[in-house]
């Protein structure tokens, strides 16, 4: 027990110096140049112009947004067509012609 206490006591006293270095404490006074550039870019996104933030990046963001919405709409239409075709009570024969299936024949499949 005394070995554990003798090991942990100096760590507890010097905890602040172990966790934070002098470089991290001095950084509170100075700001990294990359952060200043990021603030300039962020100012463009904080402007109230009626556009959502995912379109404010420029023409590339607008193209990607419209492409994504177009693909979503296309997938929705394909899903509707799929569900419509699956809801029909007929099946396709080996020749490709539609054949009406009665309820007793449907149990065979």
Long-range contacts (C-beta under 8 A, 24 or more apart in sequence): none
